[in-house]
């Protein structure tokens, strides 16, 4: 995949509060995919989306484990994500 990439620094302040340290990325007008291993409540991803939403053309969230509890999907769409992409790794009973 011929794409630029970087990573974000996250510091957990409490159970549902995080601080994201943005990198000096030139994403003006780009389509951006933010990838995380798991999205549970969506707090971390929503914070990352808010960090870049004014510069990116579009923002997409991706994860391996989509737990998506406590209105996480709504939180992400309200933050400005265009879509959520994930695998299906959680067993169904």
C-alpha positions as CSV (number, residue, x, y, z in Angstrom):
1,X,0.0,0.0,0.0
2,X,1.6,3.2,-1.1
3,X,0.4,5.5,1.7
4,X,1.9,7.9,4.2
5,X,1.5,7.0,7.8
6,X,2.3,8.0,11.4
7,X,1.1,7.3,14.9
8,X,-0.5,9.3,17.7
9,X,0.6,9.4,21.3
10,X,-2.3,8.7,23.8
11,X,-2.3,9.3,27.5
12,X,-5.2,7.9,29.5
13,X,-6.2,10.5,32.1
14,X,-9.1,8.5,33.6
15,X,-11.3,5.5,32.6
16,X,-13.0,7.5,29.9
17,X,-10.8,10.5,29.3
18,X,-7.7,10.6,27.1
19,X,-5.3,13.2,25.8
20,X,-4.0,12.8,22.2
21,X,-0.7,14.4,21.3
22,X,-1.0,15.4,17.6
23,X,1.9,14.9,15.2
24,X,3.0,17.5,12.7
25,X,1.3,15.8,9.8
26,X,0.4,17.6,6.6
27,X,-3.1,16.1,6.0
28,X,-4.8,19.1,4.5
29,X,-7.4,17.9,2.0
30,X,-6.4,14.2,2.5
31,X,-8.6,11.2,3.2
32,X,-7.4,9.9,6.6
33,X,-7.9,6.5,8.2
34,X,-7.3,6.3,11.9
35,X,-6.7,2.7,13.0
36,X,-6.8,1.3,16.5
37,X,-6.8,-2.2,17.8
38,X,-10.1,-1.9,19.7
39,X,-13.0,0.7,19.8
40,X,-15.0,0.2,23.0
41,X,-16.6,3.5,24.1
42,X,-15.2,5.5,21.2
43,X,-13.6,8.1,23.4
44,X,-10.0,7.7,22.1
45,X,-11.1,7.6,18.5
46,X,-13.4,10.6,18.9
47,X,-10.6,12.6,20.4
48,X,-8.3,11.6,17.5
49,X,-11.0,12.5,15.0
50,X,-11.5,15.9,16.6
51,X,-7.8,16.6,16.4
52,X,-7.7,16.3,12.6
53,X,-11.2,17.1,11.5
54,X,-10.6,20.7,10.5
55,X,-7.7,19.7,8.1
56,X,-8.6,16.4,6.6
57,X,-10.9,16.0,3.6
58,X,-12.5,13.0,5.3
59,X,-11.9,10.9,8.3
60,X,-12.5,7.1,8.7
61,X,-12.2,5.0,11.8
62,X,-10.9,1.4,11.6
63,X,-10.3,-1.3,14.2
64,X,-9.8,-5.0,14.7
65,X,-12.1,-5.4,17.7
66,X,-15.4,-3.4,17.4
67,X,-16.8,-3.6,21.0
68,X,-18.8,-0.3,20.4
69,X,-20.5,0.1,23.8
70,X,-22.2,3.1,25.4
71,X,-23.3,4.8,22.1
72,X,-19.8,4.6,20.7
73,X,-21.1,4.6,17.1
74,X,-23.0,7.8,17.7
75,X,-20.1,9.4,19.5
76,X,-17.8,8.7,16.5
77,X,-20.3,10.1,13.9
78,X,-20.9,13.2,16.1
79,X,-17.1,13.6,16.2
80,X,-17.0,13.8,12.4
81,X,-16.1,10.3,11.2
82,X,-17.4,9.4,7.7
83,X,-17.5,5.6,8.3
84,X,-16.3,2.9,10.7
85,X,-14.5,-0.1,9.3
86,X,-13.8,-3.3,11.3
87,X,-13.3,-7.0,11.3
88,X,-15.7,-9.3,13.1
89,X,-13.6,-10.9,15.8
90,X,-16.1,-11.1,18.7
91,X,-17.8,-14.5,19.0
92,X,-21.6,-14.5,19.1
93,X,-23.4,-16.8,21.5
